[in-house]
Each structure stands twice: as structure tokens, then as C-alpha cells.
Amino acid sequence: MQRTQSPLLARLARANPTSVFLATLVLVLVAFFAPGPVGGVLLLALAAALAWLAAATWPVQAPRARVVRLLVLTLLVAVALAKLL
């Protein structure tokens, strides 16, 4: 592990991508079907985690990937705010 690398990022890099995808899918589905503010808060928590991950990996991403990540993050926050209202 490099000195500048976060231990959390190193642990995430070793995670099984399928398991991470399925866990995220379950969280999103629970948030979509949870009533009112509960679902919105779950989606905002997911958006915060994704924003942190995007910021941590920003320097190594291609410009197209950055744009897609920002679009997905914006859509997720918009849905979360709509769910809260």
C-alpha cells in the first residue's frame, strides 16, 4: 500500500464487485420503497458515500467517467430531495 493511499480505499479495492453492486442495489431499492423521509435520508447517505468515493478517485478517472459520475450523483441527490419533500 502506498503511503498516500487510504486504508479504507485499499479495503474497498479488495471487495468483490458483485457483492458491492448487489448491496448497493438492495440499499437503493429499500430507499425507493421506504416511506417518505426515511428513503430520502438513505439516498442522501448513499450520495454522500458516492461523493466521497468520487472525490478520492477523481485524479485517476478519465474525463468521460467524471462526467458520468457527476450526472449519476446529481440524479441521485435530486431523487433523494424529491423523496424528502
C-alpha positions as CSV (number, residue, x, y, z in Angstrom):
1,M,0.0,0.0,0.0
2,Q,1.3,3.5,-0.9
3,R,1.8,6.0,1.9
4,T,-0.8,8.3,0.4
5,Q,-3.4,5.6,0.0
6,S,-6.2,5.4,2.5
7,P,-6.7,2.0,4.3
8,L,-10.4,2.2,3.5
9,L,-9.7,2.6,-0.2
10,A,-7.4,-0.3,-0.1
11,R,-10.0,-2.4,1.6
12,L,-12.7,-1.3,-1.0
13,A,-10.3,-2.3,-3.8
14,R,-10.2,-5.8,-2.5
15,A,-14.0,-6.1,-2.2
16,N,-15.9,-8.4,-4.6
17,P,-17.5,-6.1,-7.2
18,T,-20.6,-8.3,-7.5
19,S,-21.2,-8.1,-3.7
20,V,-20.8,-4.4,-3.7
21,F,-23.2,-3.9,-6.6
22,L,-25.8,-6.2,-5.0
23,A,-25.5,-4.4,-1.6
24,T,-25.9,-1.0,-3.3
25,L,-28.8,-2.3,-5.3
26,V,-30.6,-3.5,-2.2
27,L,-29.9,-0.2,-0.4
28,V,-31.3,1.8,-3.4
29,L,-34.4,-0.4,-3.6
30,V,-35.1,-0.2,0.1
31,A,-34.7,3.6,-0.1
32,F,-37.1,3.8,-3.0
33,F,-39.7,1.8,-1.3
34,A,-39.2,3.2,2.2
35,P,-41.9,5.8,3.2
36,G,-41.1,9.5,2.9
37,P,-38.1,10.9,4.7
38,V,-36.6,7.6,5.6
39,G,-36.0,6.8,1.9
40,G,-34.7,10.3,1.2
41,V,-32.2,10.1,4.1
42,L,-30.9,6.7,2.9
43,L,-30.5,8.0,-0.6
44,L,-28.7,11.1,0.7
45,A,-26.4,8.9,2.8
46,L,-25.6,6.8,-0.4
47,A,-25.0,10.0,-2.3
48,A,-22.6,11.3,0.4
49,A,-20.7,8.0,0.2
50,L,-20.5,8.1,-3.6
51,A,-19.4,11.7,-3.5
52,W,-16.6,10.8,-1.1
53,L,-15.5,7.9,-3.4
54,A,-15.7,10.1,-6.5
55,A,-13.6,12.8,-4.8
56,A,-11.0,10.2,-3.7
57,T,-10.7,8.7,-7.1
58,W,-11.1,11.9,-9.2
59,P,-7.4,12.2,-10.3
60,V,-7.3,8.7,-11.8
61,Q,-10.6,8.9,-13.7
62,A,-11.0,9.7,-17.4
63,P,-12.9,12.9,-18.2
64,R,-15.9,10.9,-19.6
65,A,-16.1,8.9,-16.4
66,R,-16.0,12.1,-14.3
67,V,-19.0,13.5,-16.2
68,V,-21.0,10.2,-15.9
69,R,-20.2,10.1,-12.1
70,L,-21.4,13.7,-11.7
71,L,-24.6,13.0,-13.6
72,V,-25.4,9.9,-11.6
73,L,-24.6,11.7,-8.4
74,T,-26.8,14.7,-9.4
75,L,-29.7,12.4,-10.3
76,L,-29.4,10.5,-7.0
77,V,-29.5,13.8,-5.0
78,A,-32.4,15.0,-7.0
79,V,-34.4,11.8,-6.3
80,A,-33.4,12.0,-2.6
81,L,-34.6,15.6,-2.3
82,A,-37.8,14.8,-4.1
83,K,-38.4,11.9,-1.7
84,L,-37.8,14.2,1.2
85,L,-40.4,16.7,0.0
